[in-house]
Amino acid sequence: MPEASANIGVVGLAVMGSNLARNLASREGNTVAVLNRSRAKTDELVAAHPEAQFVPAFSYEEFAASLQKPRTAIIMVKAGGPTDAVIDELVKVFEPGDIIVDGGNAYFPDTIRREKAVRSTGINYVGAGISGGEEGALLGPSIMPGGSDESWVTLGPILRSIAAVAEGEPCVTHIGHNGAGHFVKMVHNGIEYADMQLIAEAYDLIRRGTGKTPAQIADIFAEWNRGELESYLIEITAEVLRQVDATTSLPLVDVILDQAGAKGTGAWTVQTALALGTPVSGIAEATFARSLSSHPEQRAVAASLPGPAEAFQVPEDQVDAFIEDVRLALYASKIVAYSQGFDEIRAGAAEYDWTIDLGAVSKIWRGGCIIRAQFLNRIADAYAESPELPVLMTAPYFAEALARGQAAWRRVVVAAAQAGIPAPAFSSSLSYYDGLRADRLPAALVQGQRDFFGAHTYKRVDKEGTFHTLWSGDRSEVEAEDTH
Ligand SMILES: NC(=O)c1ccc[n+]([C@@H]2O[C@H](COP(=O)([O-])OP(=O)(O)OC[C@H]3O[C@@H](n4cnc5c(N)ncnc54)[C@H](OP(=O)(O)O)[C@@H]3O)[C@@H](O)[C@H]2O)c1
């Protein structure tokens, strides 16, 4: 058996695991033990990176023996059954006080279940969301760990050493107990869906409204990236739009099949939001927009349905103003998407009894992850000023931005509807904004309908109590049991 020389281990050496192991090994003070189910990946990694001085293990017993106590291992295997399989093996060779970290993309209820099961053995279990893809894993990801306070004492310094750094601060914080880290990572991905869809809608409106080429629109995005929209996603959008296909010499975006894929984290975010009763309409529309795009058979049939009689063309002298309107609409819709995402985290924390510092979450997303953006500093400021803020978009900075952008936002949504250009994320964000700020909502009528067909009762604006109208009787009102 090897001597216990490593302070951290990685199980699963595909692209994410091997990059994370290399990242760990490159930081002062770390010695990294590595293990993979099939031996070849371990041999390849160790041979390709002698500078990392990995401690290879070829069995779980060897792996455990090579780790100093408390043993700490990060699992980076295919999410789902493989994660459970690795946990089962680690539990056999680890001891109470040791720490098992799942760095894969687990669904947070699985993390809650696993944490409970592993905790019963005395071993700590930490579900850690890791964002940033392959490059992030190697150079510095944004890390969202859950788990116990005890495990954070050992794990904190290790994760801080490998995380991305934004404005001098490592992009990692202890999110909360059991599944809190994977929950926050899930919502991060949901917000990412919304942000990408909004950018795509902005591109589509400009292209179809002004006839600008993808390369010209790339310049517009590059310009936007120098202002309040500055973000990784805007930056890469300009790169993608500028790319020319080597085979056809056409803009690459015109030869990519217009069917967007998804790995499921957007759907999880929406399903969870539905269960929590939290309207994340921007994320939902973005997720559904990908689904809609991926039904070519339905799209082929529906292509015969009529659209507007007149073609959409922004007059020459209004092109610059239209583009500025789209920019403002994009920023306003983005504020709504993030506001909704943070609302879901707040609701999740209340439901699962986590104490989550929303300002700290926004800060660790400033580097390493896909939604990194200047904008996140404003979110951190808002929560620093008002930690219990019930609606993020009402923070002074965002309220001002929405006030500044709302007229443009409305013009863009109207233009999209009249032009027959789908803008589900733009328009649903505006509806959410108008819904939340409304003095009265037609929910009163919905309650009336519910009372009519199901005697579900209603409350009144002018007195306490619960009421029911005898709809099939004399239509007088009676006081009733609350069946809302
Ligand atoms: N790729 C990304 O950009 C990205 C970004 C963030 C998070 N993640 C998450 O990170 C994790 C790792 O991702 P990845 O792309 O590097 O790898 P992956 O393709 O998801 O998984 C491959 C790894 O899982 C191992 N594995 C599969 N079944 C196993 C089992 N039953 N028992 C033990 N090991 C098993 C494989 O071992 P063998 O070599 O023996 O087959 C291999 O090491 C995943 O949860 C993924 O969702 C990925």
The ligand as an ORCA input file, in Angstrom:
! r2SCAN-3c Opt
* xyz 0 1
  N     -17.912     18.441    -19.651
  C     -18.224     19.611    -19.094
  O     -18.055     20.695    -19.662
  C     -18.804     19.640    -17.716
  C     -19.004     20.858    -17.105
  C     -19.455     20.888    -15.804
  C     -19.719     19.693    -15.153
  N     -19.531     18.492    -15.784
  C     -19.822     17.275    -15.037
  O     -18.592     16.695    -14.619
  C     -18.718     15.270    -14.542
  C     -17.611     14.648    -15.372
  O     -17.747     15.073    -16.727
  P     -16.797     14.551    -17.897
  O     -17.304     15.176    -19.152
  O     -15.392     14.744    -17.527
  O     -16.986     12.981    -17.872
  P     -18.246     12.062    -18.345
  O     -18.113     11.803    -19.795
  O     -19.513     12.658    -17.847
  O     -17.955     10.710    -17.539
  C     -16.853      9.894    -17.850
  C     -16.153      9.447    -16.583
  O     -17.075      8.732    -15.737
  C     -16.488      7.454    -15.417
  N     -17.537      6.470    -15.188
  C     -18.618      6.217    -15.954
  N     -19.359      5.239    -15.406
  C     -18.734      4.870    -14.250
  C     -19.015      3.920    -13.236
  N     -20.121      3.168    -13.283
  N     -18.138      3.806    -12.205
  C     -17.033      4.577    -12.149
  N     -16.722      5.489    -13.082
  C     -17.560      5.640    -14.123
  C     -15.649      7.142    -16.618
  O     -14.728      6.119    -16.332
  P     -14.134      5.208    -17.517
  O     -12.964      5.979    -18.074
  O     -13.723      3.969    -16.847
  O     -15.223      5.010    -18.525
  C     -15.006      8.495    -16.865
  O     -13.969      8.746    -15.963
  C     -20.132     14.967    -15.038
  O     -21.002     14.849    -13.940
  C     -20.510     16.187    -15.830
  O     -21.913     16.397    -15.880
  C     -19.065     18.448    -17.030
*
